[in-house]
Structure formats: C-alpha cells, structure tokens
C-alpha cells in the first residue's frame, strides 16, 4: 500500500505539473466548516486514495473471489458505492480533466505492459493471483465507470486535427466506449498489476 501510494502520488504530481490533469480543490468538513487542503497535500491524499487504498482493496477481495462470504461483502460495498453515487447531484462543472493519449502517457503504459509481461514470464506461479486481481479491478472499475457516465460525472471529448487547429469531434458512443475500455484495461488494470509486480513479488 505504501509503495503504490507513493508511486501514484508522483504520477498525480506529474499529471498536474504537465497540465495533463486539472485537479479540483479538496476540502475537509470539520464542525460544519470546510477547510481547504493545500494543493500538494491534496495531490498526496489523492495518490493514497487511488493508489494504496484501491490496490489493497482489489488484491484483498481478488484473493477471496471464490469465498462466498467475502463475495457478499464485496457486492455490498459495490451496492453502497452505486447508491452513494446515484444520490450525488449532477452538474456540468468540469472539476478534473486530462488527456489520455499524450506521448508520455502512452510510453508509460507501454512500459508497464512490457514490465508486467516480463514479470509474468519470470514468476508464472503468480499468474492466477494476478488474474484474480485483474478480474476484481476490472469488475469494480467497470461498474464505477458506467454509473459515473450515466450520472454525468465522466465525459469524453475526442479532438481531431484540422489545420491549423484541433476541433472537438461530434460525440459518438463508440468513441466513448473505446476510451473507457482503454481506461479500465490499461490505466486501471495494468497500472495496479504493475504495483503488484513491483511491491509484492
């Protein structure tokens, strides 16, 4: 958890400094007062949340995916997540925005794929555990993505280059499907699989 939190915090910091992602301000609610969290502390907290907590959750329930009691707890959590998201108010304000196909992002994802392939070749005995981790992450992130999309929390813009500028392409459901599949399979599944190979093997 510590390793994945640290790596994800560094990634979030890089995305922020490179203007790949605009990160919304974070607040802590204390005694009915909103306390603003400094920007870089918020980036670290986001790294812990999206790196350490999520990777630990996915691995924990992935290891117990065939245990019906843990599977029930897993789905109770998913049910709570869906209900909680359903009650959130939808607005059109863009709080976080990022570009997924920058050269640096594609290079990083390609490196992760190669690294995971080499690790799997060297340690084939971990195949089934890694497969269960991937199944757990793909399942929960797919549900989260679908609910987020239909609630309007996540949107996709495709830009096309028409000399001399980029224009926003008319929204096509197939483009949205491709982008979300890339996000789930690579930026979530492959990323967390990399954490496993880095800090568990």
C-alpha positions as CSV (number, residue, x, y, z in Angstrom):
1,X,0.0,0.0,0.0
2,X,2.8,2.4,0.9
3,X,4.7,1.8,-2.4
4,X,1.6,2.1,-4.6
5,X,0.5,5.3,-2.7
6,X,3.9,6.8,-3.3
7,X,4.1,5.9,-7.0
8,X,0.5,7.2,-7.6
9,X,1.2,10.4,-5.8
10,X,4.2,11.0,-8.1
11,X,2.0,10.3,-11.1
12,X,-0.7,12.7,-9.9
13,X,2.0,15.3,-9.3
14,X,3.4,14.8,-12.8
15,X,-0.1,15.0,-14.4
16,X,-0.7,18.2,-12.6
17,X,2.6,19.9,-13.4
18,X,2.4,18.9,-17.1
19,X,-1.2,20.2,-17.3
20,X,-2.4,16.8,-18.3
21,X,-4.9,16.8,-15.5
22,X,-6.6,19.7,-13.8
23,X,-7.2,18.7,-10.2
24,X,-10.1,20.1,-8.2
25,X,-9.6,21.8,-4.9
26,X,-10.0,19.5,-1.9
27,X,-11.7,20.3,1.4
28,X,-12.2,18.6,4.8
29,X,-15.5,19.1,6.6
30,X,-14.9,19.8,10.3
31,X,-17.5,21.1,12.7
32,X,-19.7,22.1,9.7
33,X,-16.8,24.2,8.3
34,X,-15.0,23.5,5.1
35,X,-11.2,23.6,5.5
36,X,-9.2,23.9,2.3
37,X,-6.4,21.4,1.8
38,X,-3.2,22.8,0.3
39,X,-2.8,21.8,-3.3
40,X,0.2,19.5,-3.0
41,X,-1.1,17.8,0.1
42,X,-4.3,17.2,-1.8
43,X,-2.3,15.5,-4.6
44,X,-0.7,13.2,-2.0
45,X,-4.1,12.3,-0.5
46,X,-5.4,11.6,-3.9
47,X,-2.4,9.3,-4.6
48,X,-3.0,7.4,-1.3
49,X,-6.7,7.1,-2.2
50,X,-6.3,6.0,-5.8
51,X,-3.1,4.1,-5.4
52,X,-2.8,2.5,-2.0
53,X,-6.4,2.0,-0.9
54,X,-7.8,0.8,-4.2
55,X,-4.9,-1.6,-4.9
56,X,-5.2,-3.1,-1.4
57,X,-8.9,-3.4,-1.8
58,X,-8.6,-5.1,-5.2
59,X,-6.0,-7.5,-4.1
60,X,-7.8,-8.4,-0.8
61,X,-11.0,-9.3,-2.5
62,X,-9.3,-10.8,-5.5
63,X,-7.6,-13.3,-3.2
64,X,-11.0,-14.3,-1.8
65,X,-13.0,-14.1,-5.0
66,X,-14.3,-17.7,-4.7
67,X,-15.3,-17.3,-1.0
68,X,-19.0,-16.6,-0.9
69,X,-18.9,-14.7,2.4
70,X,-16.2,-12.3,1.1
71,X,-18.0,-12.1,-2.2
72,X,-21.1,-10.9,-0.4
73,X,-19.2,-8.2,1.4
74,X,-17.6,-7.2,-1.9
75,X,-21.0,-6.8,-3.5
76,X,-22.4,-5.0,-0.5
77,X,-19.6,-2.4,-0.9
78,X,-20.4,-2.1,-4.6
79,X,-24.1,-1.6,-3.8
80,X,-23.2,1.1,-1.3
81,X,-20.9,2.7,-3.9
82,X,-23.7,2.7,-6.6
83,X,-26.3,4.1,-4.2
84,X,-24.0,6.8,-2.9
85,X,-23.1,7.9,-6.5
86,X,-26.8,7.8,-7.5
87,X,-27.7,10.3,-4.8
88,X,-25.0,12.8,-5.8
89,X,-26.1,15.8,-7.7
90,X,-25.1,16.0,-11.3
91,X,-23.7,19.3,-12.6
92,X,-21.9,20.4,-15.7
93,X,-18.9,21.9,-14.0
94,X,-15.7,20.2,-15.1
95,X,-13.6,19.5,-11.9
96,X,-10.9,17.3,-13.4
97,X,-9.8,17.0,-17.0
98,X,-7.0,15.0,-18.5
99,X,-5.7,13.9,-21.9
100,X,-5.2,10.1,-22.2
101,X,-3.1,9.8,-25.3
102,X,-0.1,12.1,-24.6
103,X,3.2,10.6,-25.7
104,X,4.4,10.4,-22.1
105,X,1.2,8.6,-21.0
106,X,1.4,6.1,-23.9
107,X,5.1,5.5,-23.2
108,X,4.4,4.8,-19.6
109,X,1.5,2.4,-20.3
110,X,3.7,0.6,-22.9
111,X,6.5,0.2,-20.4
112,X,4.0,-1.2,-17.8
113,X,2.8,-3.7,-20.3
114,X,6.3,-4.9,-21.1
115,X,7.3,-5.0,-17.4
116,X,4.2,-7.0,-16.4
117,X,4.8,-9.4,-19.3
118,X,8.5,-10.0,-18.2
119,X,7.4,-10.4,-14.6
120,X,4.7,-12.9,-15.5
121,X,7.3,-14.9,-17.6
122,X,9.8,-14.9,-14.7
123,X,7.2,-15.7,-12.0
124,X,4.4,-17.9,-13.6
125,X,3.3,-19.2,-10.2
126,X,1.7,-15.8,-9.6
127,X,-0.5,-15.9,-12.7
128,X,-3.7,-17.0,-11.0
129,X,-3.3,-14.4,-8.2
130,X,-2.7,-11.7,-10.7
131,X,-5.6,-12.8,-12.8
132,X,-7.9,-12.6,-9.8
133,X,-6.6,-9.1,-9.0
134,X,-7.3,-8.0,-12.6
135,X,-10.8,-9.6,-12.5
136,X,-11.5,-7.7,-9.3
137,X,-10.3,-4.4,-10.6
138,X,-12.0,-4.7,-14.0
139,X,-15.3,-5.6,-12.4
140,X,-15.4,-2.8,-9.8
141,X,-14.0,-0.1,-12.2
142,X,-16.5,-1.1,-14.9
143,X,-19.4,-0.6,-12.6
144,X,-18.0,2.7,-11.3
145,X,-17.3,3.9,-14.8
146,X,-20.8,3.0,-16.1
147,X,-22.6,4.7,-13.2
148,X,-20.3,7.8,-13.4
149,X,-21.0,8.1,-17.1
150,X,-24.8,7.9,-16.8
151,X,-24.8,10.3,-13.9
152,X,-22.7,12.8,-16.0
153,X,-19.6,12.7,-13.7
154,X,-17.4,11.4,-16.6
155,X,-17.4,12.6,-20.1
156,X,-15.3,12.0,-23.2
157,X,-14.2,14.6,-25.7
158,X,-12.4,13.5,-28.9
159,X,-10.4,16.2,-30.7
160,X,-9.5,16.0,-34.4
161,X,-6.8,17.9,-36.1
162,X,-8.0,20.1,-38.9
163,X,-5.3,22.5,-40.0
164,X,-4.3,24.7,-38.2
165,X,-6.3,23.8,-35.1
166,X,-7.9,20.9,-33.2
167,X,-11.6,20.8,-33.1
168,X,-14.0,18.8,-30.9
169,X,-15.4,15.9,-32.7
170,X,-19.1,15.2,-32.5
171,X,-19.7,12.8,-29.6
172,X,-20.1,9.2,-30.8
173,X,-20.9,6.5,-28.3
174,X,-18.4,4.1,-29.9
175,X,-15.6,6.6,-29.2
176,X,-16.7,6.9,-25.5
177,X,-16.8,3.1,-25.3
178,X,-13.2,2.8,-26.6
179,X,-11.8,5.5,-24.3
180,X,-13.5,3.9,-21.2
181,X,-12.2,0.4,-22.2
182,X,-8.7,1.8,-22.5
183,X,-9.1,3.5,-19.1
184,X,-10.3,0.3,-17.4
185,X,-8.0,-2.2,-19.0
186,X,-4.8,-0.1,-19.1
187,X,-4.9,2.8,-16.8
188,X,-6.6,0.8,-14.0
189,X,-5.9,-2.9,-14.5
190,X,-2.4,-2.8,-15.9
191,X,-1.4,0.0,-13.5
192,X,-2.5,-1.9,-10.4
193,X,-0.9,-5.1,-11.8
194,X,2.3,-3.1,-12.1
195,X,2.1,-2.2,-8.4
196,X,1.7,-5.9,-7.6
197,X,4.8,-6.9,-9.6
198,X,6.8,-4.0,-8.1
199,X,5.9,-4.4,-4.4
200,X,4.6,-7.9,-3.9
201,X,6.9,-10.2,-5.9
